[in-house]
Amino acid sequence: MLYKLLVFLHPFIHGVGRPLALLLLLASIGLVFYGCYAESSPRIWWSAAGSFFACLALTLLCTFHNWWLFKLRPRGSIFMPFE
């Protein structure tokens, strides 16, 4: 099931994944600056942390996508849907 999800998300991961991770990183940095200088609400800090961890998860997914496809492939076949 996870293999099929990774194959389905392949165009998103290799097309929009890394730029979206960069935008999430910039958003988390911006939220940290906003939390330091304008408002000290815990909601801002939780948003910054969530944005940073989403950036990290998306970066790891983009980096190791082919490895996960290889590890989660159906057993008994060496079919790889992408090169």
Secondary structure, DSSP 8 states (H G I E B T S, - for coil): -HHHHHHHTHHHHHHTHHHHHHHHHHHHHHHHHHHHHT---HHHHHHHHHHHHHHHHHHHHHHTHHHHHHHTS-TT----S--
